[in-house]
């Protein structure tokens, strides 16, 4: 594989943003990059739906993607906001079955895809990457427990402050969230989320506009938050 191949260099750079893939040597990542494709998605498009066959590893090269799940009753649950360097389904590649979540693009995005079969074979040949993925699985379990405890013990206001603190630390001060998205993340109604956002907006912590929440005072937000809410 030649470094004169600009497309391969760009895909390599994208793969290196992943905290587990970058454990591999460059020559090994070049092998993986040669098996990858880049796909472009516009805001509002679906990358995949819950129930689809999980046949591709997906990594966000640029943009933002929301992973969510809808129940039979029509309620939605927002699991993750994925940004550059984050995978959409790294774990599901290691088991056969359907996708658990729907991936919706919230701003124009570029996604690197690799067939799960080729991705699994490559990971098996790169033990440091495999160990990193095992660590990520442990973090996801810890995060799930933390989220359950938060939903039980904390008030709606505390949960919203916690999730805004966590998300702004992870992806920056501009959060592509509606009141409904936020409500889904913390397990409350859209009306309750709107009341809390109005309250903390009056306090000068955030600013709300159509389809987004801007963090104005990160220090005050973090001081007010009681926990990281959950790990992503």
C-alpha positions in Angstrom: 0.0 0.0 0.0 1.5 3.3 -1.0 1.3 6.6 1.0 0.8 8.3 -2.4 -2.8 7.1 -2.3 -4.6 10.1 -0.9 -7.8 8.3 -0.2 -6.0 5.6 1.8 -4.1 8.3 3.8 -7.4 10.0 4.7 -9.0 6.7 5.8 -5.8 5.8 7.7 -6.1 9.2 9.5 -9.7 8.5 10.4 -8.9 5.0 11.8 -6.2 6.5 13.9 -8.7 8.7 15.7 -10.3 5.6 17.3 -8.8 4.9 20.8 -8.6 1.2 20.2 -7.6 1.0 16.5 -4.7 3.4 17.1 -3.0 0.7 19.3 -2.1 -1.1 16.0 1.1 -0.3 14.0 0.7 1.9 11.0 1.4 -0.9 8.6 -1.4 -3.0 10.1 -3.8 0.0 10.0 -2.9 0.4 6.3 -4.1 -3.1 5.7 -7.4 -2.3 7.4 -7.7 1.0 5.5 -7.4 -0.9 2.2 -10.5 -2.8 3.2 -12.5 0.3 4.1 -14.9 2.6 2.2 -16.0 6.1 2.9 -19.7 7.0 2.7 -21.2 10.5 2.9 -24.6 11.2 4.6 -26.7 14.4 4.7 -28.3 15.8 7.8 -31.5 13.7 8.6 -30.4 10.6 6.7 -30.3 7.2 8.4 -27.1 5.2 8.3 -28.9 2.1 9.5 -32.1 1.2 11.4 -32.7 -1.0 14.5 -33.3 -4.5 13.3 -31.0 -4.2 10.2 -28.4 -6.9 9.8 -25.2 -5.9 11.5 -22.7 -6.5 8.7 -20.5 -3.4 8.7 -18.1 -1.8 11.2 -18.8 2.0 11.2 -16.6 4.8 12.3 -17.4 8.5 12.3 -14.8 10.4 10.2 -16.6 13.7 10.5 -20.0 15.0 11.6 -22.4 13.9 14.3 -24.7 10.9 14.5 -27.4 10.0 17.1 -27.9 6.4 18.1 -31.5 5.8 19.4 -34.0 3.1 20.0 -37.8 3.3 19.8 -40.2 1.1 21.8 -43.4 -0.5 20.7 -45.3 2.2 22.6 -43.6 4.9 20.5 -41.2 6.2 23.1 -37.6 6.8 22.0 -34.4 6.4 23.9 -31.3 8.3 22.9 -28.2 6.1 23.6 -25.3 8.0 22.2 -24.2 11.1 20.2 -21.3 9.9 18.1 -18.6 12.4 16.8 -15.3 12.1 15.1 -13.3 9.0 16.0 -16.3 7.2 17.6 -17.7 3.9 16.4 -21.3 3.2 15.8 -21.3 -0.5 16.3 -17.8 -1.8 17.2 -19.1 -4.4 19.6 -21.9 -5.8 17.5 -19.4 -6.8 14.9 -18.3 -9.6 17.3 -21.7 -11.3 17.4 -24.2 -12.2 14.7 -27.6 -10.5 14.9 -29.5 -7.4 14.3 -28.5 -3.8 15.1 -29.8 -2.6 18.4 -30.1 1.1 17.5 -31.0 3.4 14.7 -28.2 5.8 13.5 -29.5 9.2 12.4 -27.2 11.9 11.0 -27.7 15.3 12.8 -25.2 17.1 10.6 -23.6 16.2 7.3 -21.3 13.3 8.1 -18.6 11.1 6.6 -18.6 7.4 7.8 -15.8 4.9 7.3 -17.2 1.4 6.8 -15.6 -2.1 6.9 -17.3 -5.4 6.6 -17.7 -7.1 10.0 -16.1 -10.3 8.7 -12.9 -8.5 7.6 -12.9 -6.3 10.7 -13.1 -9.3 13.0 -10.3 -11.1 11.2 -8.1 -8.0 11.4 -8.8 -7.5 15.2 -7.9 -11.2 15.9 -4.5 -10.6 14.2 -3.9 -7.5 16.3 -4.0 -8.4 20.1 -3.4 -4.9 21.4 -6.6 -3.7 19.6 -8.5 -6.7 20.9 -7.5 -5.8 24.4 -8.6 -2.2 23.9 -12.0 -3.3 22.7 -12.4 -5.5 25.8 -11.6 -2.5 27.9 -14.2 -0.5 26.0 -16.8 -3.2 26.7 -16.1 -2.9 30.4 -16.5 0.8 30.3 -19.9 0.4 28.5 -21.1 -1.9 31.2 -19.9 0.5 33.9 -21.7 3.3 32.0 -24.9 1.3 31.8 -24.9 0.7 35.6 -24.1 4.4 36.2 -27.1 5.4 34.0 -29.5 3.1 35.8 -28.4 4.4 39.2 -28.8 8.0 38.0 -32.2 7.4 36.6 -33.3 5.9 40.0 -31.6 8.4 42.4 -31.4 11.8 40.7 -34.0 14.4 39.9 -34.9 15.4 36.3 -33.0 18.6 36.7 -29.9 16.8 38.0 -30.0 14.3 35.2 -30.2 17.0 32.6 -27.3 19.0 34.1 -25.3 15.8 34.3 -25.9 14.8 30.7 -25.2 18.3 29.4 -21.9 18.4 31.4 -20.8 15.0 30.0 -21.8 15.8 26.4 -20.1 19.2 26.4 -16.9 17.7 27.8 -17.0 15.1 25.0 -18.2 16.9 21.9 -17.9 20.7 22.7 -20.2 23.6 23.6 -22.6 23.3 20.7 -24.9 20.3 21.2 -27.3 19.3 18.4 -30.1 18.5 20.8 -33.8 19.3 20.9 -35.8 19.3 24.1 -37.2 15.9 22.9 -33.7 14.5 22.3 -32.7 15.6 25.8 -35.8 14.1 27.4 -35.2 10.8 25.7 -31.6 10.7 27.0 -32.6 11.2 30.7 -36.0 9.4 30.7 -38.4 12.2 31.2 -41.1 14.1 29.2 -40.4 16.8 26.6 -42.3 19.3 28.8 -40.2 18.5 31.9 -37.0 18.9 29.9 -38.2 22.2 28.4 -38.9 23.6 31.9 -35.4 22.6 33.1 -33.7 24.1 30.0 -35.7 27.3 30.5 -34.6 27.5 34.1 -30.9 27.0 33.4 -31.1 29.3 30.4 -32.4 32.1 32.7 -29.3 31.3 34.9 -27.0 32.0 32.0 -25.7 28.4 31.8 -27.1 27.6 28.4 -28.7 29.2 25.4 -31.4 27.3 23.5 -32.1 27.7 19.8 -34.0 25.6 17.3 -32.4 22.1 17.2 -29.4 22.9 19.4 -28.2 23.8 22.9 -25.2 26.1 23.4 -23.2 25.8 26.7 -22.4 29.4 27.8 -20.9 28.7 31.2 -19.1 25.4 31.2 -17.5 25.9 34.6 -20.9 26.7 36.3 -22.5 23.7 34.5 -19.8 21.3 35.8 -20.0 22.7 39.3 -23.8 22.2 39.3 -23.7 18.7 37.9 -23.6 15.9 40.5 -22.1 13.1 38.4 -20.9 12.2 34.8 -24.4 10.6 34.2 -23.0 7.8 32.1 -19.9 6.9 30.1 -19.9 6.9 26.3 
